[in-house]
Amino acid sequence: MPSDKIQIQTVKVKKKTNRHIVKTTKSDTTAFRKEITQYLDVNGFLSWSSKEKKYMILGTNSPKKGLVNCPECNLGQLMVIRSRITRKRFMGCSNFYGGCKASSPLLQKARLRAIKKACDVCKWPMVIFRYSRKQKWTRQCSNFNCESRKTIASK
């Protein structure tokens, strides 16, 4: 029976030198703090946009598809949004993740176009729609609870 010899090797650990350590100076930290504070929202938290993949201030980065400014929060813009789950259209605020819950359902089976003109009564965007090519375009407010929700034929 041969005997198994176990060889133990000693490993020397090198000491860390100054070149492996990052020293932060006061000027570096103040510059970094100034850079971060521009991205803080109202509550003092950084707002990360997963869609844009960057930090952003909520409400200041206006959306591309925004129609009019939101009358409830005055930060975001109202825009036509399609639900990922139900695939239905609705009018909603771009500042949803900032706390604004302004939304209103839209007509689903009609041909629909949103206008950048605000309603005189509730300041929500106007919408023109028609169900078939034989119909004329009809204009109405996109807010479901608006007083001026009566349909008015557009010219």
N, C-alpha and C positions, 0 to 999 in steps of 0.2 A: 504494500500500500504506500504510494508516494505521498509525502507530506506536502500540503499546500502552504506555500509561503505567502504571507500577506505583506505587501510592501506599502508602507505609508510614506507619502510624500508631503513635505511641508511647503505651503504656498505663502509667499510673502505678499502682504497687501500694501500697496503703495499708499502713501499718505496723500491726501488731497492738497493740491497747491492752490495758490490764489487764482490761477487762471481758470479753475473749474467753478469758482464761486462768482455769482453775479451780485454786485453791490448796487443797491438802489440808492440814489441820492435824493435829496429833498426836491431838487428841481425836476427830476424825472417823475416823482410821485405827484407833484402839483400839476405838471403838464398832463399826466394821465388822468388825474381827477377832473381837470377842466374839460378834457375830451369826453369823459363819461357823463358828466352832468348835463351836457347838451342833449343826451338821449334819455334822460329821466322823464317819466310821465308825471301826472298830477300827484299820484300817490308816492312818488319817489322810487319807483321800480323801473328797471330797463324793460323796454317793450321789444320782444323778439318777433319778427315776422317770419314765419316758416315758409310762406310763399315767396317772399323777396329774398329770404336767407340773409337777413341783416337786421341790426338793431335800428329801430325807427321810433320817432315820436308820434304817438297816436293822434290823429286829427290834423297834423300839419302836412303829412304826405298825402296830398289829395289824390283820389283814385282817378284813373283814366276814363272810366265809364260813368262818372258822377254826373247827375243831371242838375240838381239844385242843392243848396246847403240844407242840412237837416234842420227842421224847425224845432225839434225837441231838444237836441244836445248842442246845436250850433257849432259842432266840431267836424263831424263827418259830412258826407254827401249821400243823398238818396240815389239809389241805382237799381236797375233791374237785375235780380239774382235768380239763378236756377238752382233748386235744391238738388243735392247729389243723390239723395235717397229716393225721393218721390219724382224727381225730374220736373216738378211744377215750378212755374214762375211766380215771383212775388217782388214787391218793391220793399227794399230794406236799406238801413243806414250802414255806411262803411265803417262806422265806429262801433260795431256790434261788440267786439271784444273789449272795447273801452267802457262798456256799460250801457250803451244806448240800445233800447229794445224797440225802436220805431220800425214797424213793418206793416205791410198791407198786402192782401192777396190780389192777384191780377187775373184777368180772364184767361182761361186755358186753351179753349178751342178757337178763339178768334185770332185773326191776323193782327198783330199788335205792334205799335211803334210808340216809343216814349219821346216826349218833346222836352226841350230844356226850358220851357216856359212854365212858370209857377202858377198855381191856382190863386185866384184873388182872395178866397176865403181862408184857406188853411195853409197856403204856401208849399204844398206838395206839388210834384211835377204833373203836368197834364199828359194824357195818353190818348192817342187816336187808334181806333180799331174798326174792323169790319169782319163779318163772318163769311161772306162770299164775295165774288167779284161783281155780282149784280147789285150789291149794297153800296151805299155811299159811306165814306169814312165818317165815323162818329167820334166826337171829342168829349172826354169827361175827365174828372179828377181821378188820380190814381189812389187817393186815400179812400178807403172803404167807408169811413165814418164821416165824410165831409158833407156839409149841408148842400153844396152845389153838385151833388152826385147825379142830378137829372141829366140825361143825355141831350146834347145839343148837336145837331148836324153841322159839320164843318163845310166850308165853301170850297 
